[in-house]
Amino acid sequence: MDIDTVRDAFPAMARGAEPKKRIFFDNPAGTQMASRSIERMTRAMIETNANLGGYFETSLAAQAMVDDAHQAMADFFNAADRREVVFGQNMTTLTFAVSRAIGRDLNAGDAIVLTRMDHDANVAPWLMLAEDRGLEVRWIDLDPKTFELDLSTLEATIDEDVKLVAVGYASNVTGTINDVKRIAQRARAIGALSYIDAVQFAPHGVIDVQEIGCDFLVCSAYKFFGPHHGVLWGRFDLLQALTAYKVRAASNTPPGKFETGTTSREALAGVLGAVEHYAWLGQSFGNVHPQATRRERIVAGIEVADRYERVLTARLIAGLSRIDGVLIQGISDVAALARRVPTVSITVDGTDPADIAKAMAEEGIYLWHGHNYGLEPIKRLGLADRNGVVRIGLAHYNTEAEVDFLLAKLADWMKTRT
């Protein structure tokens, strides 16, 4: 993969862009937008600015683009049908909406299972549903020593009383990739639904909902080089059976029944462009046939990016491990990088993470600090009263030089504390 060519595909960092040093390590909160996504959005606002269902040119063009956006995400998920793809304002909004639809069929005393590793967008909606419906809430624990979920009691936790299991594919705090296939299989075995939050995983790994065997999976396009918009996949028979909260005139079939109001044409076009960025990566740098399907090109593109990111992650973790006083809050064994995404959180004893983030910002290094909405993992790691973590997130447009610059500046800053 030629990194200069890749960076040229992002206007924020292309050659000839803003000369001021800007190192984007804030990627877990939101990546920079790919040029294909921006161009698609611009064209949509000019060429397809119309409601659907008309016989005139812009309406017909809008319908074609909306259909292609649904199909693109179906290819991204390896969905069986583009009607299984639902767009929404963001992952949180989609989860609240779907949780309410699911909750109509749950009764007092039914159990749901959550984890101590998840982002609050895959916790709070279910906790509020449990309160509304009188549900029992059970938890899969996070082991603070291994930074992985404790699945030793999986069968006992997910028993016949459980109706739904909500779990994150990858943690936005520790970076850990969870065994969602095993969890989904257990849920399916006892007749429970599985709801997978893939927001943090989607930018870095191949998603195959057929292989996972889950019932729902949700992600956010602005985490994989697109606009601020959410995308949900659900099994068609479930989406068809659930009661959607919608206006009466809206469609009674998926995905329209869950896409409340008029969808943002430009946002859907931007998501399409983000998927096309991965397909371009695969076509340009992956080992794919010239006539490969879009799914094949997407997979190849993600695999190319993943291989590159693992090299950067190994370099980052090794460098952080050499800085006295820095503690990595996640898997740090370089041989185990396949079990994590390149989201690396650190703490320094006696130091407010905000102070580190401020110091790095002065050097043009963009980082996030705090709980990052991962309330459960931050509490479980004993970091709630320490203002959380400093989070460093890599993407395939970052460089080894940027990693080295961060490591050098962090080491220099640490020396000023002694």
Number of C-alpha atoms within 10 A of each C-alpha: 16 9 13 13 13 19 18 17 19 20 17 17 21 15 14 9 11 11 8 7 11 15 20 22 23 20 25 29 16 20 22 20 24 26 21 24 25 23 14 21 25 15 14 23 16 11 14 24 16 19 15 19 10 13 8 10 11 18 18 17 18 24 18 13 20 22 14 16 24 24 22 24 24 22 23 24 24 20 22 15 15 22 21 24 29 23 28 24 17 18 25 20 15 22 25 17 19 22 18 21 18 19 20 13 11 19 13 12 14 17 23 26 22 22 21 25 35 25 25 18 18 25 22 15 18 25 17 15 19 21 12 12 17 15 22 16 16 15 16 21 19 20 16 17 10 13 21 23 19 15 16 10 10 16 13 9 17 24 16 15 15 22 24 26 26 26 28 29 26 29 28 29 32 28 28 28 23 19 17 22 18 15 23 23 17 19 28 18 13 15 15 23 22 25 27 26 27 23 26 29 27 22 27 24 19 18 21 16 22 14 9 17 18 25 23 22 27 27 25 28 27 24 26 27 28 29 27 19 21 25 22 26 28 24 20 20 11 15 25 17 12 19 18 22 14 15 11 8 7 14 14 15 15 22 22 19 22 26 21 18 12 10 16 19 21 25 27 30 29 32 32 26 26 28 27 22 26 27 25 20 21 27 21 19 17 21 13 16 11 9 9 13 12 20 20 19 30 27 24 24 28 24 20 21 23 21 13 18 22 21 15 23 24 18 17 22 20 15 16 22 14 11 16 11 15 16 16 19 23 22 22 21 11 14 9 10 18 13 15 23 29 31 25 27 22 19 22 17 10 8 13 17 21 17 12 20 21 16 14 18 15 9 15 15 22 20 22 23 22 21 22 18 14 22 20 20 28 26 15 15 18 11 17 16 8 17 16 26 29 26 31 25 25 25 28 21 21 21 19 14 10 18 21 15 15 23 20 15 15 19 18 12 14 16 11 7 7 5
